[in-house]
């Protein structure tokens, strides 16, 4: 069982962020499941667990220094495609797809989205 119900990132442009995540999350098996009146959108496999929206306090969105949102991927190929699509849409490479030392068979890729948020896709399945 996971300890998290969801994670939410702030954005300056919800339409841009929604289009970005619609495209880059598809290879991971996630789709948009929530769209609340142009304020917040959410993606997931069965329930919206990854959200992007305008900050509720009305202040500008900022990327958190040190925060990384890690998303589960079904395969190494899905991670490669996630990373490729993200870079094609202007994301910044924060760690190319490849093996990682944090767990047996760990494979991951890291990007910064157009708002500067750090996102990882990873799996722990053997090659």
C-alpha positions as CSV (number, residue, x, y, z in Angstrom):
1,X,0.0,0.0,0.0
2,X,1.3,3.5,-0.9
3,X,1.4,6.2,1.8
4,X,0.4,8.9,-0.6
5,X,-3.1,9.7,-1.9
6,X,-1.8,12.2,-4.5
7,X,0.8,14.8,-5.4
8,X,0.0,18.3,-6.7
9,X,2.3,20.6,-8.6
10,X,1.7,24.3,-9.4
11,X,1.7,25.7,-12.9
12,X,1.6,29.2,-14.5
13,X,-0.3,27.8,-17.6
14,X,-2.8,25.0,-17.0
15,X,-3.5,24.4,-20.7
16,X,0.2,24.1,-21.5
17,X,0.8,21.8,-18.5
18,X,-2.2,19.6,-19.3
19,X,-1.1,19.1,-22.9
20,X,2.4,18.4,-21.7
21,X,1.3,15.7,-19.2
22,X,-1.3,14.2,-21.5
23,X,1.5,13.5,-23.9
24,X,4.4,12.4,-21.6
25,X,2.3,10.3,-19.2
26,X,0.7,8.2,-21.8
27,X,3.6,5.8,-22.2
28,X,3.5,5.2,-18.4
29,X,-0.1,4.1,-18.7
30,X,-1.6,7.2,-17.1
31,X,-4.4,9.3,-18.5
32,X,-6.2,12.5,-17.5
33,X,-9.0,11.5,-15.1
34,X,-9.8,14.9,-13.6
35,X,-10.4,18.4,-15.0
36,X,-11.9,20.9,-12.6
37,X,-13.1,24.1,-14.2
38,X,-9.7,25.2,-15.6
39,X,-8.2,25.1,-12.1
40,X,-6.7,21.7,-11.7
41,X,-6.2,18.5,-13.7
42,X,-5.3,15.0,-12.5
43,X,-3.8,11.9,-14.0
44,X,-3.6,8.3,-13.0
45,X,-4.4,4.7,-13.9
46,X,-7.6,4.3,-11.9
47,X,-7.9,7.5,-9.9
48,X,-6.3,10.9,-10.2
49,X,-3.2,10.8,-8.1
50,X,-0.9,13.2,-10.0
51,X,-2.3,16.7,-10.1
52,X,-1.3,20.0,-11.7
53,X,-3.1,23.2,-11.0
54,X,-3.0,26.9,-10.1
55,X,-2.0,27.5,-6.5
56,X,-5.1,28.0,-4.3
57,X,-3.6,30.9,-2.5
58,X,-3.4,32.9,-5.8
59,X,0.4,33.3,-5.5
60,X,2.7,32.4,-8.4
61,X,3.6,28.8,-8.8
62,X,7.2,27.9,-7.9
63,X,9.1,24.7,-8.3
64,X,10.3,23.2,-5.0
65,X,14.0,23.0,-4.6
66,X,14.8,19.4,-3.7
67,X,11.4,18.0,-4.5
68,X,11.1,15.1,-7.1
69,X,7.8,13.4,-7.9
70,X,8.5,9.8,-8.9
71,X,6.0,8.0,-11.1
72,X,5.9,4.2,-11.6
73,X,6.5,3.0,-15.1
74,X,5.5,-0.4,-16.6
75,X,8.8,-0.9,-18.4
76,X,12.2,0.5,-19.4
77,X,10.8,1.2,-22.9
78,X,8.0,3.3,-21.4
79,X,10.6,5.3,-19.4
80,X,12.6,5.9,-22.6
81,X,9.5,7.1,-24.4
82,X,8.4,9.4,-21.4
83,X,11.9,11.0,-21.5
84,X,11.9,11.5,-25.3
85,X,8.4,13.0,-25.3
86,X,9.2,15.3,-22.5
87,X,12.4,16.6,-24.1
88,X,10.5,17.0,-27.5
89,X,8.0,19.3,-25.6
90,X,10.7,21.5,-24.1
91,X,11.4,19.8,-20.8
92,X,14.9,19.9,-19.4
93,X,16.9,16.7,-19.0
94,X,17.7,16.1,-15.3
95,X,19.0,12.5,-15.8
96,X,18.9,10.4,-19.0
97,X,17.2,7.0,-18.9
98,X,19.4,4.4,-17.4
99,X,20.2,2.1,-14.4
100,X,20.1,3.7,-11.0
101,X,21.9,2.5,-7.8
102,X,18.9,3.0,-5.4
103,X,17.3,-0.5,-5.8
104,X,17.9,-3.8,-7.6
105,X,17.1,-3.5,-11.3
106,X,16.2,0.2,-10.9
107,X,15.9,2.1,-14.2
108,X,14.8,5.7,-14.3
109,X,14.8,9.1,-16.1
110,X,14.4,12.6,-14.7
111,X,13.1,15.7,-16.3
112,X,12.1,19.3,-15.4
113,X,8.7,20.2,-16.8
114,X,8.0,23.6,-18.4
115,X,7.2,25.1,-14.9
116,X,10.5,23.7,-13.5
117,X,9.1,20.8,-11.5
118,X,11.3,17.7,-11.3
119,X,9.6,14.5,-12.4
120,X,11.0,11.0,-12.5
121,X,9.7,7.8,-14.2
122,X,11.2,4.6,-12.8
123,X,10.7,0.8,-12.8
124,X,12.4,-2.0,-11.0
125,X,11.9,-4.8,-13.5
126,X,14.9,-6.6,-15.0
127,X,15.9,-5.6,-18.6
